[in-house]
Amino acid sequence: MGYLQSLISFIGLISMIFITYLLNESLFEETDVLQPIGSLCNVNVSGLLSPTDNSTYDSRGLLYGPAVSVRGTSFFAGITAIICILLGLFAPKIDMNMDSTYEKGAIILGGEPVAYVTGIVYRLSALATAMLMSMATILIVPALQVHQNALNLVEDSIAPESCEGLGLNEVDRLDRLQAMFIASSAAVVMVGITAYSIRYDRKASIE
């Protein structure tokens, strides 16, 4: 089977997921939501960067929370994406069009039940990847809003020495959150492109 298109689209998909995950992990020095966030280098009311202990800037629950978070959704999206590509490319037989049917009076699918079940798992893994990255995108939006104050930064101002050792400043965090939003949104689109590419490659190989 030829799988060049599928491989290229999958690389694009997994890259977007990986970028989202890595950028998310780089936002804060302390990613344990049970620990105090500590001092951050944020934009103050004067539009300058300065250290602050204001907990209103703590968006870690959205990013690293134990329940639903960008960390969890992007991590599991990577796993489901790998399952999707492995089944799509290497499953000996897969029902891409759900063609299997029940014969009259039968309780077991006719045709090739294994191919049918494989097709279901394939579609579920693709759907799960899209849903997980959609959730990641949605979770990033309120985190972006938390850091909108960074837009008030006075032009050409720089971080003072007192901000050293505090990790990324608020402006850099906002930039990375924006990049995460773009990458996670692109990942959702890439799921559809990857699924189409796999279907096309398998069909072209049969013909």
Secondary structure, DSSP 8 states (H G I E B T S, - for coil): ---HHHHHHHHHHHHHHHHHHHHHHTS-S---TTS----EEEE-TTS-EEEE--GGG--HHHHH-SSS-HHHHHHHHHHHHHHHHHHHHH-SS--SS----B-TT-SSBSS-HHHHHHHHHHHHHHHHHHHHHHHHHHHHHHHHHHTGGGGG--TT----GGGTTS-SBHHHHHHHHHHHHHHHHHHHHHHHHHHHHHHHHHHHHH-
